[in-house]
Amino acid sequence: MSRVRSRDTKPELLVRRSLSRLGVRYRLHRRDLPGKPDVYVGRLKLAVFVNGCFWHGHDCPRGKRPSSNTGFWNTKIDRNRQRDGEILRALSERGIESVTIWQCAMRECDVVTAQIAQQYRETV
């Protein structure tokens, strides 16, 4: 588990490359924002989170909880989900929209990033 990275994961890099290719300017891991979003598009006031299905308890086959040491994992994943909700509320209170891209939905990553780029171009 020590080798599991919190930054610069493959799904996150795919999102960043796609946004860069589409000409969207962004900042990485803004420490002054709740939850340190993976990508922050300042012009749109948009925080993008790229979540791993297992760690954030997504309802998909990749988000399946382990059958051993269930007490530990249930507590950990439930707390992660609770913290995610708190972060999204805190961002919303600041007037910042948020988008969550799940690891299992990386095939649709281009669709989401294209929508972000469309909004980005419209604000110029």
N, CA, C and O atoms as CSV, one atom per row, in Angstrom:
chain,resi,resn,atom,element,x,y,z
A,1,MET,N,N,0.810,-1.193,0.000
A,1,MET,CA,C,0.000,0.000,0.000
A,1,MET,C,C,0.858,1.264,0.000
A,1,MET,O,O,0.383,2.329,-0.395
A,2,SER,N,N,2.095,1.165,0.430
A,2,SER,CA,C,2.948,2.348,0.463
A,2,SER,C,C,3.300,2.830,-0.937
A,2,SER,O,O,3.715,3.977,-1.106
A,3,ARG,N,N,3.144,1.981,-1.934
A,3,ARG,CA,C,3.461,2.372,-3.306
A,3,ARG,C,C,2.285,3.015,-4.029
A,3,ARG,O,O,2.434,3.476,-5.160
A,4,VAL,N,N,1.135,3.051,-3.400
A,4,VAL,CA,C,-0.024,3.687,-4.000
A,4,VAL,C,C,0.162,5.200,-3.889
A,4,VAL,O,O,0.311,5.747,-2.796
A,5,ARG,N,N,0.150,5.859,-5.042
A,5,ARG,CA,C,0.438,7.283,-5.061
A,5,ARG,C,C,-0.840,8.100,-4.942
A,5,ARG,O,O,-1.918,7.664,-5.347
A,6,SER,N,N,-0.697,9.286,-4.380
A,6,SER,CA,C,-1.849,10.173,-4.274
A,6,SER,C,C,-1.806,11.248,-5.354
A,6,SER,O,O,-2.813,11.904,-5.619
A,7,ARG,N,N,-0.662,11.426,-5.968
A,7,ARG,CA,C,-0.490,12.424,-7.022
A,7,ARG,C,C,0.134,11.769,-8.245
A,7,ARG,O,O,0.806,10.742,-8.154
A,8,ASP,N,N,-0.106,12.390,-9.383
A,8,ASP,CA,C,0.494,11.947,-10.637
A,8,ASP,C,C,0.203,10.485,-10.957
A,8,ASP,O,O,1.074,9.761,-11.440
A,9,THR,N,N,-1.017,10.062,-10.685
A,9,THR,CA,C,-1.427,8.712,-11.044
A,9,THR,C,C,-1.709,8.664,-12.543
A,9,THR,O,O,-1.879,9.708,-13.172
A,10,LYS,N,N,-1.760,7.480,-13.113
A,10,LYS,CA,C,-2.009,7.362,-14.553
A,10,LYS,C,C,-3.332,8.000,-14.977
A,10,LYS,O,O,-3.359,8.729,-15.969
A,11,PRO,N,N,-4.442,7.747,-14.247
A,11,PRO,CA,C,-5.683,8.421,-14.650
A,11,PRO,C,C,-5.576,9.946,-14.579
A,11,PRO,O,O,-6.101,10.649,-15.442
A,12,GLU,N,N,-4.903,10.446,-13.560
A,12,GLU,CA,C,-4.747,11.894,-13.426
A,12,GLU,C,C,-3.912,12.451,-14.582
A,12,GLU,O,O,-4.238,13.503,-15.131
A,13,LEU,N,N,-2.859,11.763,-14.946
A,13,LEU,CA,C,-2.022,12.215,-16.056
A,13,LEU,C,C,-2.796,12.222,-17.369
A,13,LEU,O,O,-2.594,13.106,-18.201
A,14,LEU,N,N,-3.680,11.244,-17.562
A,14,LEU,CA,C,-4.505,11.209,-18.775
A,14,LEU,C,C,-5.414,12.435,-18.847
A,14,LEU,O,O,-5.563,13.043,-19.906
A,15,VAL,N,N,-6.010,12.788,-17.731
A,15,VAL,CA,C,-6.890,13.962,-17.686
A,15,VAL,C,C,-6.080,15.217,-17.969
A,15,VAL,O,O,-6.509,16.071,-18.745
A,16,ARG,N,N,-4.933,15.334,-17.355
A,16,ARG,CA,C,-4.102,16.517,-17.550
A,16,ARG,C,C,-3.631,16.648,-18.994
A,16,ARG,O,O,-3.645,17.744,-19.556
A,17,ARG,N,N,-3.214,15.535,-19.597
A,17,ARG,CA,C,-2.776,15.577,-20.993
A,17,ARG,C,C,-3.919,15.993,-21.908
A,17,ARG,O,O,-3.738,16.783,-22.834
A,18,SER,N,N,-5.091,15.448,-21.633
A,18,SER,CA,C,-6.248,15.774,-22.456
A,18,SER,C,C,-6.604,17.255,-22.341
A,18,SER,O,O,-6.881,17.902,-23.351
A,19,LEU,N,N,-6.598,17.792,-21.137
A,19,LEU,CA,C,-6.893,19.210,-20.949
A,19,LEU,C,C,-5.839,20.088,-21.617
A,19,LEU,O,O,-6.171,21.095,-22.243
A,20,SER,N,N,-4.586,19.712,-21.485
A,20,SER,CA,C,-3.509,20.485,-22.108
A,20,SER,C,C,-3.642,20.470,-23.623
A,20,SER,O,O,-3.469,21.499,-24.277
A,21,ARG,N,N,-3.947,19.314,-24.178
A,21,ARG,CA,C,-4.106,19.174,-25.625
A,21,ARG,C,C,-5.218,20.078,-26.144
A,21,ARG,O,O,-5.150,20.581,-27.266
A,22,LEU,N,N,-6.243,20.277,-25.319
A,22,LEU,CA,C,-7.385,21.109,-25.706
A,22,LEU,C,C,-7.177,22.595,-25.381
A,22,LEU,O,O,-8.061,23.417,-25.625
A,23,GLY,N,N,-6.010,22.931,-24.833
A,23,GLY,CA,C,-5.675,24.332,-24.585
A,23,GLY,C,C,-6.197,24.902,-23.285
A,23,GLY,O,O,-6.248,26.122,-23.123
A,24,VAL,N,N,-6.585,24.052,-22.359
A,24,VAL,CA,C,-7.105,24.517,-21.069
A,24,VAL,C,C,-5.933,24.743,-20.122
A,24,VAL,O,O,-5.094,23.863,-19.932
A,25,ARG,N,N,-5.886,25.943,-19.527
A,25,ARG,CA,C,-4.841,26.258,-18.552
A,25,ARG,C,C,-5.354,25.891,-17.170
A,25,ARG,O,O,-6.506,26.177,-16.840
A,26,TYR,N,N,-4.523,25.269,-16.367
A,26,TYR,CA,C,-4.953,24.796,-15.057
A,26,TYR,C,C,-3.800,24.813,-14.078
A,26,TYR,O,O,-2.638,24.967,-14.455
A,27,ARG,N,N,-4.148,24.652,-12.807
A,27,ARG,CA,C,-3.160,24.540,-11.729
A,27,ARG,C,C,-3.314,23.173,-11.088
A,27,ARG,O,O,-4.393,22.581,-11.120
A,28,LEU,N,N,-2.242,22.676,-10.512
A,28,LEU,CA,C,-2.257,21.356,-9.884
A,28,LEU,C,C,-2.251,21.466,-8.368
A,28,LEU,O,O,-1.505,22.264,-7.802
A,29,HIS,N,N,-3.070,20.678,-7.723
A,29,HIS,CA,C,-3.029,20.459,-6.271
A,29,HIS,C,C,-2.956,21.758,-5.470
A,29,HIS,O,O,-2.051,21.940,-4.654
A,30,ARG,N,N,-3.912,22.659,-5.706
A,30,ARG,CA,C,-3.936,23.939,-5.006
A,30,ARG,C,C,-4.114,23.714,-3.507
A,30,ARG,O,O,-5.161,23.238,-3.068
A,31,ARG,N,N,-3.117,24.049,-2.742
A,31,ARG,CA,C,-3.152,23.814,-1.297
A,31,ARG,C,C,-4.126,24.729,-0.568
A,31,ARG,O,O,-4.571,24.411,0.534
A,32,ASP,N,N,-4.458,25.858,-1.173
A,32,ASP,CA,C,-5.357,26.801,-0.509
A,32,ASP,C,C,-6.823,26.430,-0.692
A,32,ASP,O,O,-7.695,27.102,-0.142
A,33,LEU,N,N,-7.116,25.379,-1.451
A,33,LEU,CA,C,-8.490,24.927,-1.652
A,33,LEU,C,C,-8.737,23.651,-0.858
A,33,LEU,O,O,-7.830,22.835,-0.697
A,34,PRO,N,N,-9.955,23.475,-0.364
A,34,PRO,CA,C,-10.273,22.246,0.373
A,34,PRO,C,C,-10.064,21.009,-0.500
A,34,PRO,O,O,-10.511,20.970,-1.647
A,35,GLY,N,N,-9.398,20.022,0.035
A,35,GLY,CA,C,-9.202,18.760,-0.661
A,35,GLY,C,C,-8.070,18.754,-1.663
A,35,GLY,O,O,-7.811,17.718,-2.275
A,36,LYS,N,N,-7.384,19.869,-1.857
A,36,LYS,CA,C,-6.312,19.980,-2.839
A,36,LYS,C,C,-6.690,19.288,-4.150
A,36,LYS,O,O,-6.151,18.223,-4.453
A,37,PRO,N,N,-7.595,19.863,-4.925
A,37,PRO,CA,C,-8.059,19.200,-6.151
A,37,PRO,C,C,-6.898,18.832,-7.068
A,37,PRO,O,O,-5.889,19.535,-7.125
A,38,ASP,N,N,-7.056,17.720,-7.786
A,38,ASP,CA,C,-6.013,17.265,-8.700
A,38,ASP,C,C,-5.743,18.313,-9.779
A,38,ASP,O,O,-4.592,18.567,-10.131
A,39,VAL,N,N,-6.802,18.914,-10.296
A,39,VAL,CA,C,-6.697,19.952,-11.318
A,39,VAL,C,C,-7.671,21.066,-10.945
A,39,VAL,O,O,-8.814,20.799,-10.576
A,40,TYR,N,N,-7.215,22.319,-11.042
A,40,TYR,CA,C,-8.090,23.450,-10.789
A,40,TYR,C,C,-8.015,24.396,-11.980
A,40,TYR,O,O,-6.942,24.889,-12.330
A,41,VAL,N,N,-9.162,24.644,-12.597
A,41,VAL,CA,C,-9.258,25.568,-13.726
A,41,VAL,C,C,-9.788,26.884,-13.169
A,41,VAL,O,O,-10.983,27.026,-12.909
A,42,GLY,N,N,-8.893,27.834,-12.990
A,42,GLY,CA,C,-9.241,29.093,-12.343
A,42,GLY,C,C,-10.271,29.909,-13.096
A,42,GLY,O,O,-11.159,30.507,-12.488
A,43,ARG,N,N,-10.162,29.939,-14.414
A,43,ARG,CA,C,-11.080,30.743,-15.217
A,43,ARG,C,C,-12.525,30.285,-15.039
A,43,ARG,O,O,-13.448,31.096,-15.099
A,44,LEU,N,N,-12.719,28.989,-14.822
A,44,LEU,CA,C,-14.068,28.438,-14.666
A,44,LEU,C,C,-14.469,28.245,-13.209
A,44,LEU,O,O,-15.612,27.893,-12.915
A,45,LYS,N,N,-13.526,28.476,-12.298
A,45,LYS,CA,C,-13.738,28.129,-10.887
A,45,LYS,C,C,-14.217,26.681,-10.797
A,45,LYS,O,O,-15.282,26.389,-10.253
A,46,LEU,N,N,-13.396,25.786,-11.346
A,46,LEU,CA,C,-13.738,24.374,-11.448
A,46,LEU,C,C,-12.623,23.526,-10.863
A,46,LEU,O,O,-11.465,23.635,-11.267
A,47,ALA,N,N,-12.983,22.683,-9.912
A,47,ALA,CA,C,-12.045,21.734,-9.318
A,47,ALA,C,C,-12.343,20.358,-9.893
A,47,ALA,O,O,-13.489,19.910,-9.895
A,48,VAL,N,N,-11.307,19.694,-10.378
A,48,VAL,CA,C,-11.455,18.358,-10.955
A,48,VAL,C,C,-10.735,17.361,-10.053
A,48,VAL,O,O,-9.545,17.498,-9.770
A,49,PHE,N,N,-11.481,16.365,-9.612
A,49,PHE,CA,C,-10.913,15.290,-8.805
A,49,PHE,C,C,-10.891,14.026,-9.645
A,49,PHE,O,O,-11.895,13.678,-10.267
A,50,VAL,N,N,-9.766,13.339,-9.671
A,50,VAL,CA,C,-9.650,12.056,-10.360
A,50,VAL,C,C,-9.528,11.010,-9.256
A,50,VAL,O,O,-8.476,10.867,-8.633
A,51,ASN,N,N,-10.625,10.277,-9.023
A,51,ASN,CA,C,-10.691,9.358,-7.887
A,51,ASN,C,C,-10.518,7.909,-8.303
A,51,ASN,O,O,-11.040,7.468,-9.327
A,52,GLY,N,N,-9.777,7.182,-7.488
A,52,GLY,CA,C,-9.677,5.745,-7.648
A,52,GLY,C,C,-10.917,5.090,-7.064
A,52,GLY,O,O,-11.359,5.440,-5.970
A,53,CYS,N,N,-11.468,4.152,-7.789
A,53,CYS,CA,C,-12.739,3.528,-7.376
A,53,CYS,C,C,-12.615,2.817,-6.025
A,53,CYS,O,O,-13.523,2.909,-5.198
A,54,PHE,N,N,-11.524,2.122,-5.796
A,54,PHE,CA,C,-11.369,1.382,-4.545
A,54,PHE,C,C,-11.282,2.330,-3.357
A,54,PHE,O,O,-12.011,2.166,-2.379
A,55,TRP,N,N,-10.402,3.312,-3.432
A,55,TRP,CA,C,-10.135,4.172,-2.291
A,55,TRP,C,C,-11.291,5.080,-1.922
A,55,TRP,O,O,-11.424,5.488,-0.768
A,56,HIS,N,N,-12.123,5.397,-2.893
A,56,HIS,CA,C,-13.225,6.326,-2.632
A,56,HIS,C,C,-14.583,5.631,-2.632
A,56,HIS,O,O,-15.618,6.298,-2.639
A,57,GLY,N,N,-14.591,4.305,-2.625
A,57,GLY,CA,C,-15.819,3.541,-2.442
A,57,GLY,C,C,-16.834,3.689,-3.556
A,57,GLY,O,O,-18.033,3.788,-3.293
A,58,HIS,N,N,-16.373,3.705,-4.798
A,58,HIS,CA,C,-17.291,3.835,-5.933
A,58,HIS,C,C,-18.096,2.547,-6.101
A,58,HIS,O,O,-17.615,1.454,-5.805
A,59,ASP,N,N,-19.321,2.698,-6.579
A,59,ASP,CA,C,-20.208,1.548,-6.756
A,59,ASP,C,C,-19.977,0.934,-8.143
A,59,ASP,O,O,-20.795,1.091,-9.050
A,60,CYS,N,N,-18.858,0.239,-8.285
A,60,CYS,CA,C,-18.518,-0.433,-9.532
A,60,CYS,C,C,-17.656,-1.645,-9.173
A,60,CYS,O,O,-17.254,-1.774,-8.016
A,61,PRO,N,N,-17.361,-2.531,-10.114
A,61,PRO,CA,C,-16.544,-3.703,-9.785
A,61,PRO,C,C,-15.169,-3.360,-9.206
A,61,PRO,O,O,-14.653,-4.097,-8.365
A,62,ARG,N,N,-14.569,-2.247,-9.650
A,62,ARG,CA,C,-13.257,-1.864,-9.113
A,62,ARG,C,C,-13.351,-1.344,-7.677
A,62,ARG,O,O,-12.352,-1.311,-6.958
A,63,GLY,N,N,-14.537,-0.945,-7.269
A,63,GLY,CA,C,-14.731,-0.400,-5.929
A,63,GLY,C,C,-15.108,-1.444,-4.900
A,63,GLY,O,O,-15.489,-1.103,-3.780
A,64,LYS,N,N,-15.007,-2.711,-5.265
A,64,LYS,CA,C,-15.379,-3.805,-4.355
A,64,LYS,C,C,-14.466,-3.794,-3.123
A,64,LYS,O,O,-13.248,-3.652,-3.226
A,65,ARG,N,N,-15.088,-3.946,-1.979
A,65,ARG,CA,C,-14.317,-3.935,-0.730
A,65,ARG,C,C,-13.712,-5.306,-0.464
A,65,ARG,O,O,-14.295,-6.327,-0.830
A,66,PRO,N,N,-12.548,-5.334,0.170
A,66,PRO,CA,C,-11.885,-6.606,0.460
A,66,PRO,C,C,-12.700,-7.471,1.414
A,66,PRO,O,O,-13.472,-6.960,2.225
A,67,SER,N,N,-12.521,-8.778,1.309
A,67,SER,CA,C,-13.250,-9.705,2.174
A,67,SER,C,C,-12.473,-10.009,3.457
A,67,SER,O,O,-13.026,-10.598,4.386
A,68,SER,N,N,-11.216,-9.621,3.518
A,68,SER,CA,C,-10.446,-9.819,4.742
A,68,SER,C,C,-10.241,-8.471,5.433
A,68,SER,O,O,-10.173,-7.429,4.782
A,69,ASN,N,N,-10.145,-8.510,6.743
A,69,ASN,CA,C,-9.962,-7.315,7.563
A,69,ASN,C,C,-11.043,-6.276,7.255
A,69,ASN,O,O,-10.752,-5.092,7.086
A,70,THR,N,N,-12.277,-6.735,7.187
A,70,THR,CA,C,-13.395,-5.897,6.758
A,70,THR,C,C,-13.638,-4.697,7.675
A,70,THR,O,O,-14.026,-3.629,7.203
A,71,GLY,N,N,-13.419,-4.858,8.945
A,71,GLY,CA,C,-13.644,-3.746,9.874
A,71,GLY,C,C,-12.764,-2.557,9.541
A,71,GLY,O,O,-13.232,-1.419,9.495
A,72,PHE,N,N,-11.504,-2.822,9.311
A,72,PHE,CA,C,-10.558,-1.761,8.969
A,72,PHE,C,C,-10.943,-1.089,7.652
A,72,PHE,O,O,-11.041,0.136,7.581
A,73,TRP,N,N,-11.160,-1.894,6.613
A,73,TRP,CA,C,-11.425,-1.337,5.286
A,73,TRP,C,C,-12.757,-0.610,5.225
A,73,TRP,O,O,-12.856,0.440,4.590
A,74,ASN,N,N,-13.778,-1.144,5.870
A,74,ASN,CA,C,-15.075,-0.455,5.865
A,74,ASN,C,C,-14.966,0.911,6.535
A,74,ASN,O,O,-15.498,1.900,6.031
A,75,THR,N,N,-14.282,0.959,7.660
A,75,THR,CA,C,-14.095,2.232,8.363
A,75,THR,C,C,-13.311,3.208,7.499
A,75,THR,O,O,-13.687,4.373,7.367
A,76,LYS,N,N,-12.224,2.729,6.915
A,76,LYS,CA,C,-11.367,3.590,6.102
A,76,LYS,C,C,-12.105,4.148,4.889
A,76,LYS,O,O,-12.067,5.353,4.641
A,77,ILE,N,N,-12.772,3.285,4.137
A,77,ILE,CA,C,-13.443,3.726,2.916
A,77,ILE,C,C,-14.651,4.603,3.240
A,77,ILE,O,O,-14.918,5.574,2.531
A,78,ASP,N,N,-15.385,4.270,4.306
A,78,ASP,CA,C,-16.516,5.115,4.706
A,78,ASP,C,C,-16.041,6.508,5.099
A,78,ASP,O,O,-16.684,7.503,4.766
A,79,ARG,N,N,-14.928,6.581,5.800
A,79,ARG,CA,C,-14.366,7.878,6.185
A,79,ARG,C,C,-13.917,8.657,4.951
A,79,ARG,O,O,-14.110,9.871,4.883
A,80,ASN,N,N,-13.323,7.976,3.981
A,80,ASN,CA,C,-12.915,8.645,2.745
A,80,ASN,C,C,-14.125,9.243,2.030
A,80,ASN,O,O,-14.069,10.373,1.544
A,81,ARG,N,N,-15.210,8.487,1.969
A,81,ARG,CA,C,-16.427,8.978,1.313
A,81,ARG,C,C,-17.006,10.179,2.057
A,81,ARG,O,O,-17.457,11.147,1.444
A,82,GLN,N,N,-16.986,10.100,3.376
A,82,GLN,CA,C,-17.491,11.202,4.188
A,82,GLN,C,C,-16.640,12.452,3.959
A,82,GLN,O,O,-17.177,13.547,3.794
A,83,ARG,N,N,-15.337,12.294,3.949
A,83,ARG,CA,C,-14.427,13.418,3.728
A,83,ARG,C,C,-14.637,14.016,2.332
A,83,ARG,O,O,-14.605,15.236,2.172
A,84,ASP,N,N,-14.851,13.167,1.323
A,84,ASP,CA,C,-15.117,13.661,-0.031
A,84,ASP,C,C,-16.346,14.560,-0.045
A,84,ASP,O,O,-16.339,15.618,-0.674
A,85,GLY,N,N,-17.399,14.142,0.646
A,85,GLY,CA,C,-18.614,14.949,0.714
A,85,GLY,C,C,-18.371,16.287,1.389
A,85,GLY,O,O,-18.876,17.316,0.940
A,86,GLU,N,N,-17.599,16.274,2.468
A,86,GLU,CA,C,-17.284,17.514,3.180
A,86,GLU,C,C,-16.488,18.465,2.292
A,86,GLU,O,O,-16.720,19.674,2.303
A,87,ILE,N,N,-15.559,17.922,1.532
A,87,ILE,CA,C,-14.739,18.734,0.637
A,87,ILE,C,C,-15.600,19.364,-0.452
A,87,ILE,O,O,-15.451,20.549,-0.751
A,88,LEU,N,N,-16.499,18.581,-1.046
A,88,LEU,CA,C,-17.364,19.110,-2.098
A,88,LEU,C,C,-18.269,20.215,-1.571
A,88,LEU,O,O,-18.509,21.203,-2.265
A,89,ARG,N,N,-18.779,20.056,-0.338
A,89,ARG,CA,C,-19.606,21.103,0.267
A,89,ARG,C,C,-18.790,22.377,0.508
A,89,ARG,O,O,-19.260,23.484,0.244
A,90,ALA,N,N,-17.573,22.208,1.009
A,90,ALA,CA,C,-16.724,23.365,1.283
A,90,ALA,C,C,-16.385,24.111,-0.011
A,90,ALA,O,O,-16.361,25.342,-0.024
A,91,LEU,N,N,-16.127,23.389,-1.080
A,91,LEU,CA,C,-15.857,24.032,-2.363
A,91,LEU,C,C,-17.093,24.769,-2.868
A,91,LEU,O,O,-16.998,25.886,-3.377
A,92,SER,N,N,-18.243,24.135,-2.723
A,92,SER,CA,C,-19.493,24.744,-3.166
A,92,SER,C,C,-19.772,26.041,-2.410
A,92,SER,O,O,-20.258,27.009,-2.995
A,93,GLU,N,N,-19.471,26.065,-1.123
A,93,GLU,CA,C,-19.666,27.270,-0.323
A,93,GLU,C,C,-18.772,28.409,-0.800
A,93,GLU,O,O,-19.121,29.580,-0.646
A,94,ARG,N,N,-17.627,28.074,-1.376
A,94,ARG,CA,C,-16.722,29.083,-1.917
A,94,ARG,C,C,-17.090,29.478,-3.347
A,94,ARG,O,O,-16.439,30.339,-3.938
A,95,GLY,N,N,-18.118,28.863,-3.899
A,95,GLY,CA,C,-18.534,29.173,-5.262
A,95,GLY,C,C,-17.736,28.442,-6.320
A,95,GLY,O,O,-17.665,28.886,-7.466
A,96,ILE,N,N,-17.140,27.332,-5.947
A,96,ILE,CA,C,-16.325,26.549,-6.872
A,96,ILE,C,C,-17.078,25.283,-7.251
A,96,ILE,O,O,-17.497,24.514,-6.385
A,97,GLU,N,N,-17.247,25.075,-8.551
A,97,GLU,CA,C,-17.871,23.834,-9.017
A,97,GLU,C,C,-16.853,22.713,-8.911
A,97,GLU,O,O,-15.647,22.957,-8.858
A,98,SER,N,N,-17.343,21.488,-8.881
A,98,SER,CA,C,-16.414,20.362,-8.839
A,98,SER,C,C,-16.909,19.250,-9.751
A,98,SER,O,O,-18.110,19.044,-9.927
A,99,VAL,N,N,-15.946,18.544,-10.323
A,99,VAL,CA,C,-16.207,17.406,-11.190
A,99,VAL,C,C,-15.362,16.256,-10.675
A,99,VAL,O,O,-14.178,16.424,-10.383
A,100,THR,N,N,-15.976,15.088,-10.564
A,100,THR,CA,C,-15.242,13.892,-10.162
A,100,THR,C,C,-15.183,12.946,-11.348
A,100,THR,O,O,-16.211,12.568,-11.909
A,101,ILE,N,N,-13.974,12.570,-11.721
A,101,ILE,CA,C,-13.778,11.603,-12.790
A,101,ILE,C,C,-13.292,10.323,-12.119
A,101,ILE,O,O,-12.255,10.314,-11.456
A,102,TRP,N,N,-14.049,9.245,-12.298
A,102,TRP,CA,C,-13.725,7.975,-11.658
A,102,TRP,C,C,-12.760,7.169,-12.519
A,102,TRP,O,O,-12.760,7.272,-13.746
A,103,GLN,N,N,-11.950,6.376,-11.858
A,103,GLN,CA,C,-10.961,5.536,-12.528
A,103,GLN,C,C,-11.627,4.616,-13.549
A,103,GLN,O,O,-11.074,4.385,-14.624
A,104,CYS,N,N,-12.803,4.090,-13.224
A,104,CYS,CA,C,-13.487,3.163,-14.127
A,104,CYS,C,C,-14.071,3.866,-15.336
A,104,CYS,O,O,-14.431,3.208,-16.312
A,105,ALA,N,N,-14.175,5.192,-15.298
A,105,ALA,CA,C,-14.788,5.948,-16.380
A,105,ALA,C,C,-13.744,6.677,-17.225
A,105,ALA,O,O,-14.065,7.668,-17.880
A,106,MET,N,N,-12.524,6.208,-17.217
A,106,MET,CA,C,-11.474,6.888,-17.967
A,106,MET,C,C,-11.720,6.850,-19.464
A,106,MET,O,O,-11.168,7.670,-20.198
A,107,ARG,N,N,-12.533,5.921,-19.930
A,107,ARG,CA,C,-12.855,5.893,-21.361
A,107,ARG,C,C,-13.653,7.127,-21.760
A,107,ARG,O,O,-13.556,7.596,-22.894
A,108,GLU,N,N,-14.446,7.652,-20.821
A,108,GLU,CA,C,-15.227,8.854,-21.091
A,108,GLU,C,C,-14.467,10.122,-20.719
A,108,GLU,O,O,-15.029,11.216,-20.766
A,109,CYS,N,N,-13.217,9.988,-20.357
A,109,CYS,CA,C,-12.403,11.127,-19.941
A,109,CYS,C,C,-12.370,12.198,-21.026
A,109,CYS,O,O,-12.450,13.389,-20.725
A,110,ASP,N,N,-12.253,11.786,-22.277
A,110,ASP,CA,C,-12.185,12.755,-23.369
A,110,ASP,C,C,-13.477,13.553,-23.493
A,110,ASP,O,O,-13.450,14.733,-23.846
A,111,VAL,N,N,-14.600,12.917,-23.206
A,111,VAL,CA,C,-15.888,13.622,-23.272
A,111,VAL,C,C,-15.941,14.705,-22.197
A,111,VAL,O,O,-16.332,15.840,-22.469
A,112,VAL,N,N,-15.550,14.351,-20.993
A,112,VAL,CA,C,-15.587,15.310,-19.881
A,112,VAL,C,C,-14.613,16.454,-20.126
A,112,VAL,O,O,-14.959,17.618,-19.928
A,113,THR,N,N,-13.404,16.131,-20.554
A,113,THR,CA,C,-12.421,17.187,-20.793
A,113,THR,C,C,-12.836,18.065,-21.978
A,113,THR,O,O,-12.545,19.261,-21.982
A,114,ALA,N,N,-13.501,17.502,-22.969
A,114,ALA,CA,C,-13.997,18.308,-24.088
A,114,ALA,C,C,-15.066,19.293,-23.608
A,114,ALA,O,O,-15.108,20.434,-24.068
A,115,GLN,N,N,-15.925,18.859,-22.689
A,115,GLN,CA,C,-16.934,19.758,-22.126
A,115,GLN,C,C,-16.279,20.890,-21.337
A,115,GLN,O,O,-16.701,22.044,-21.413
A,116,ILE,N,N,-15.250,20.541,-20.583
A,116,ILE,CA,C,-14.523,21.559,-19.818
A,116,ILE,C,C,-13.876,22.557,-20.781
A,116,ILE,O,O,-13.944,23.766,-20.564
A,117,ALA,N,N,-13.250,22.048,-21.842
A,117,ALA,CA,C,-12.601,22.918,-22.824
A,117,ALA,C,C,-13.619,23.816,-23.517
A,117,ALA,O,O,-13.330,24.979,-23.799
A,118,GLN,N,N,-14.794,23.291,-23.790
A,118,GLN,CA,C,-15.863,24.088,-24.416
A,118,GLN,C,C,-16.245,25.263,-23.516
A,118,GLN,O,O,-16.339,26.400,-23.977
A,119,GLN,N,N,-16.464,24.982,-22.233
A,119,GLN,CA,C,-16.786,26.049,-21.281
A,119,GLN,C,C,-15.633,27.047,-21.184
A,119,GLN,O,O,-15.848,28.256,-21.093
A,120,TYR,N,N,-14.419,26.526,-21.205
A,120,TYR,CA,C,-13.220,27.348,-21.088
A,120,TYR,C,C,-13.149,28.348,-22.245
A,120,TYR,O,O,-12.865,29.528,-22.036
A,121,ARG,N,N,-13.405,27.875,-23.452
A,121,ARG,CA,C,-13.353,28.733,-24.631
A,121,ARG,C,C,-14.475,29.771,-24.632
A,121,ARG,O,O,-14.290,30.879,-25.136
A,122,GLU,N,N,-15.621,29.426,-24.081
A,122,GLU,CA,C,-16.754,30.339,-24.061
A,122,GLU,C,C,-16.540,31.510,-23.099
A,122,GLU,O,O,-17.184,32.549,-23.248
A,123,THR,N,N,-15.656,31.362,-22.123
A,123,THR,CA,C,-15.429,32.431,-21.150
A,123,THR,C,C,-14.403,33.447,-21.617
A,123,THR,O,O,-14.193,34.462,-20.953
A,124,VAL,N,N,-13.759,33.190,-22.749
A,124,VAL,CA,C,-12.720,34.115,-23.233
A,124,VAL,C,C,-13.323,35.397,-23.698
A,124,VAL,O,O,-12.604,36.294,-24.138
